[in-house]
Amino acid sequence: MKCLLAAVLLTAALTSATVAADLDKVVSRGELVWAADQEGGGPHVFPDPADPRQLTGFEVDLAALVAEELGVKARFQQGQWDRLPLLLGGTADCVINGIELTPDRQRDYHCSRPYFAYSLQLLARRDGPIDTLTKLASPGPGGRWRVGVLTGSAADSVMRSRTDLEIDVIGYDGTIDSLEQVSTGVLDAAVMDDCIFTFYADRFRRLRTVERPFEGGFYTILTARDTPQLSAAIDAAIGRLIADGRLKALYDRWDLAGRQQMLLLRDAAEIPVARRKSLGELCRDTLPLLLKAAGMTILLSCLAFPLAVGIGLAVAVGRMHGPAWLRPLLTGYVEVLRGTPLMLQLYAIFFLLPKIGLALPALVAAIVGLALNYSAYESEIYRAGLKAVPPGQFEASLALGLSKWQALRHVLVPQAVRIVMPPVTSDFIALFKDTSVCSAITIVELTKRYSVLALSTGRIVELAIVTALLYLCMSWPLALLSRWFERRLERPASGSIAEG
Amino acid sequence: MITMSSLTKSRAHVRVLEEVSLVGAEGTVTALVGPSGSGKSTLLRCLNGLETFDAGSITVAGHRLEPGPHSPGLLERLRRDVGMVFQQFNLFAHLSAVDNVALAPRVVLGMSVDESRVRGLDLLDRVGLRSFANARPATLSGGQQQRVAIARALAMRPRVMLFDEPTSALDPAMTAEVMDVIVELAQAGQTMVVVTHDHGFARRAATRVVELEAGRIARQGAAADVL
């Protein structure tokens, strides 16, 4: 445990040691590295439909203009949207990607003067019951309304703060994932920046905008706090682009109402800077959330793993003793599930199944996805275990009049289970950590909760230590539990008969 | 009880058994002797369907086996009446001695747990191992393991017992303790077929001795005449 702590601290030290390149370094390098997420990133940053190797979008043009003002070229750096700010101070000089200007961000980064004004838009199905925002104030036919947002976006924090509404807010990693889910009926509504829906509206014809946009704010370019000259140069560049009409022309070219944007930017209000929380406050505010997320991690592992073991065992037995027609099918099952990423499988279950009418709740999709993926590995382990049981055991069972299935159930499988206990245990711990992949399908487990809290509080290192400790506190007892189980299996099955 | 007529079996174009016919009456002990590779173990394994054969037929404890693959149902019925003890004991490694004995009565005959354990303890008593009821096979000596294996086969109350070189893996002292158990069974009237290298045992307990050589019966008759 001490080692881990040291590793975390060392990483933190190294991170702060790699000072972000300030203006002189950017200039001497001749490149301004700007970070953004191209996934579902229209109209900001997205692959050009005419040539997907090229990126396009109004922020691509903006980055080029800003870089030109600095006398350098712009270079794009891909990143996961809600973690883009973490790229500052090493990988990227600035983040230009629809980052909303908020008090929290003012505290942790340097935020440039606003370059774009957005509003939040509520979206729902045309044939659905939601036609006003106030409809969400009373529960729907299925209880609380399910509203999708982009994790870490303004829509996320605004909707979560609306305690007047009867809604469950579900965070997605991709901008337009929530639109898909509203289309297929998994969600009741989605909230996002108006310009995003306007851009994708043709692709989601079953959706409509509900009322006018209801709350708004500004996009800002983030730079690290320790590159003041770069920050100042970017601010000045935006000022010149506004003053000489190049920014207005850019927005007009992208059909983003240039004149209206200029008026909104002119009247932009000052956003206050959030106060940095004390360690006590940090613990009080984040610990309950982290513990709850840890509970989700435990729930996922403890439900998914027994399923994986059960399916895996059945597949192994089927491959070795099942009818001939079944064996190639099961081999295919194992190879497909082992040969494709867990993330892709979760996506397929959660986002593609609803398209054929099978919409699973995220928790069910996560458990099924983890169980199926791990069942492929478990089946290989059990196959090895069954092969390791001496053939004489099977013959002896048959010679006693047991059927093949009785021999499997009472003699072969119980011995195989004991043989494979150590690898199965380590797989359990592996699955336990792999539950973090489920954040891709809106499950908020420990890693996801950490990532959200770290970004909103700016306490990346402190919370990383707490989170790592929580993981250890969970996996250590798991290891003990399985070792105890292993020892228990080593003993004879019956112990009730008196000796002598 | 056992009738085998013209049994023939090839394995990879080599005749393993050729036109073997023999009869084992109820209550008799048939000893199969002969050099290694003469086909005696294969013959024994044909008797409970662990091996198939190409021509001829077998009737054992009222069940008739024909050439080619046997149906699982027939084999399960036959094996309830025909017990087998292996050279390598093959005790179920994950079960205690008494559970090894009690498993088949419980699973195959549908006995309750208590009932099958009572039977298991009785049989362990009979082979002199009641005090080892809760021991794991791995903690027992070879001779003790083989005695548990005999008790396990007896638990199904088989009409015929097959022994496949039951003492070949044992040292002389342990051989004696296992042989005593088998001789006792023979004296109690258990029908059995024993594959053995131990001529002493054959003289002591066998009603009839059959000597195989290269898959054919070389000689058969009373122990005193053949050996």
Interface residues (C-beta under 8 A of the other chain):
Chain A: P390 G392 Q393 E395 A396 S397 L398 A399 L400 G401 L402 S403 K404 Q406 H410 V411 P414 Q415 R418 P492 A493 S494 G495 I497 E499 G500
Chain B: N48 L50 P72 L75 E76 R77 R79 R80 G83 M84 F86 Q88 N90 L91 F92 A93 H94 L95 S96 V98 D99 L103 A104 V107 V108 R117 L121 R130 S131 A133 N134 A135 R136 A149 R152 A153 M156
